[in-house]
Amino acid sequence: MPLSAYEQKVLEQMERHLAQDDPKLASAFAEKKVRQPGALRRRVILVIGLAVGLAGIVIGIVVGFAIYTAMGLLVVFASIAQYAVAQLATPGFQGAQRVHPLDVQAAQKKDKSSRLARFEERWDRRQGYRGQQLP
């Protein structure tokens, strides 16, 4: 769920204050990479699938059974396909580059329908967020 405009402003101010108060801590947090859930599991499945598939191909060629070779190729293709599909379905993935989660949230906010945006604006107004100075 994307952050509201007020929450984004508060978060940005907190980040600025942290950077001013303790720059060493702020840089330590900034250098951390955001891990995608399940990324290690997908890589392990890919490696195991490739190893089993290649072993099947080699065994099929050595023994002379085409079915082992075909099954090996199928396993290799399936493991690569599952990894590629999982990468494309990962939030924040655009082509060959990763984007920051806040950029994804900003893009999602732009895509909202005007009706939903009006409801959110009304909600913010009722909560007193509009025009309020942040600490």
C-alpha distance (Angstrom), angle and dihedral (degrees) to the residues before:
residue distance angle dihedral
M1 . . .
P2 3.81 . .
L3 3.77 121.1 .
S4 3.77 119.8 -108.0
A5 3.79 119.6 -114.8
Y6 3.80 90.8 -102.5
E7 3.80 92.5 50.9
Q8 3.81 91.2 48.7
K9 3.82 90.8 51.9
V10 3.80 91.7 49.1
L11 3.81 91.3 48.1
E12 3.82 91.8 49.6
Q13 3.81 90.8 49.7
M14 3.79 91.1 49.3
E15 3.80 90.0 51.2
R16 3.82 91.4 49.9
H17 3.81 92.2 48.5
L18 3.80 91.1 48.5
A19 3.80 91.0 50.1
Q20 3.82 90.3 50.9
D21 3.82 96.3 43.8
D22 3.80 99.7 41.4
P23 3.81 113.7 8.8
K24 3.83 92.6 174.4
L25 3.81 92.1 57.5
A26 3.80 91.9 43.5
S27 3.81 91.6 52.6
A28 3.81 90.5 48.1
F29 3.80 90.2 55.4
A30 3.80 92.9 43.5
E31 3.81 92.3 54.6
K32 3.80 94.3 54.4
K33 3.78 113.7 106.0
V34 3.76 116.8 -134.0
R35 3.79 107.6 -120.1
Q36 3.73 118.7 -142.7
P37 3.79 113.6 -131.2
G38 3.79 111.5 -107.9
A39 3.81 95.3 12.6
L40 3.81 93.3 123.5
R41 3.80 91.7 46.6
R42 3.82 91.3 51.7
R43 3.80 91.4 50.1
V44 3.80 92.4 48.8
I45 3.82 90.7 50.2
L46 3.81 89.2 49.3
V47 3.81 93.9 51.3
I48 3.80 94.0 44.7
G49 3.81 91.4 46.3
L50 3.80 91.7 50.2
A51 3.82 92.1 47.8
V52 3.81 94.0 48.3
G53 3.79 92.2 43.7
L54 3.79 94.4 49.1
A55 3.80 90.2 46.4
G56 3.81 88.9 52.6
I57 3.79 91.0 50.3
V58 3.81 92.5 49.7
I59 3.81 93.1 45.5
G60 3.80 90.3 48.1
I61 3.80 91.7 52.2
V62 3.82 94.4 44.6
V63 3.81 96.0 45.2
G64 3.78 93.5 37.8
F65 3.81 98.6 -125.0
A66 3.77 112.1 135.3
I67 3.81 91.5 -161.4
Y68 3.84 91.2 66.6
T69 3.79 90.5 49.9
A70 3.80 92.2 48.6
M71 3.80 91.7 47.4
G72 3.81 90.3 49.1
L73 3.79 91.0 51.8
L74 3.79 89.9 48.1
V75 3.83 92.0 51.7
V76 3.83 91.6 48.3
F77 3.80 91.4 48.8
A78 3.82 93.0 45.9
S79 3.80 93.9 50.0
I80 3.81 92.4 48.8
A81 3.81 91.4 45.4
Q82 3.83 93.9 50.3
Y83 3.80 90.5 50.2
A84 3.80 93.2 48.0
V85 3.80 93.5 47.1
A86 3.81 91.4 47.6
Q87 3.81 90.5 50.5
L88 3.79 92.0 50.6
A89 3.81 90.8 48.5
T90 3.82 92.2 51.2
P91 3.82 111.8 110.1
G92 3.77 110.8 -111.8
F93 3.78 96.3 26.3
Q94 3.79 114.0 131.0
G95 3.76 115.3 167.9
A96 3.78 111.1 -56.1
Q97 3.79 97.0 -21.8
R98 3.77 135.7 74.9
V99 3.78 119.4 -131.8
H100 3.76 128.9 -152.5
P101 3.83 114.3 -94.9
L102 3.81 91.2 -123.3
D103 3.82 89.3 57.5
V104 3.80 89.3 53.0
Q105 3.79 90.0 50.3
A106 3.80 91.0 50.1
A107 3.81 90.8 51.2
Q108 3.79 90.9 48.7
K109 3.79 90.1 50.1
K110 3.82 90.1 54.3
D111 3.80 90.3 51.4
K112 3.79 93.9 56.6
S113 3.74 116.3 116.0
S114 3.78 117.4 -108.0
R115 3.79 91.2 -114.3
L116 3.79 92.9 57.0
A117 3.81 90.5 44.8
R118 3.82 89.9 53.5
F119 3.79 91.5 50.6
E120 3.79 90.6 49.8
E121 3.79 91.7 48.4
R122 3.80 90.8 50.7
W123 3.80 90.6 48.8
D124 3.80 91.7 51.0
R125 3.80 90.4 48.8
R126 3.81 91.4 51.2
Q127 3.78 90.7 49.4
G128 3.80 90.3 51.0
Y129 3.80 96.5 -116.8
R130 3.79 97.7 127.1
G131 3.76 114.3 92.0
Q132 3.80 92.8 0.4
Q133 3.78 116.3 137.5
L134 3.76 113.7 -126.0
P135 3.82 118.8 -130.7
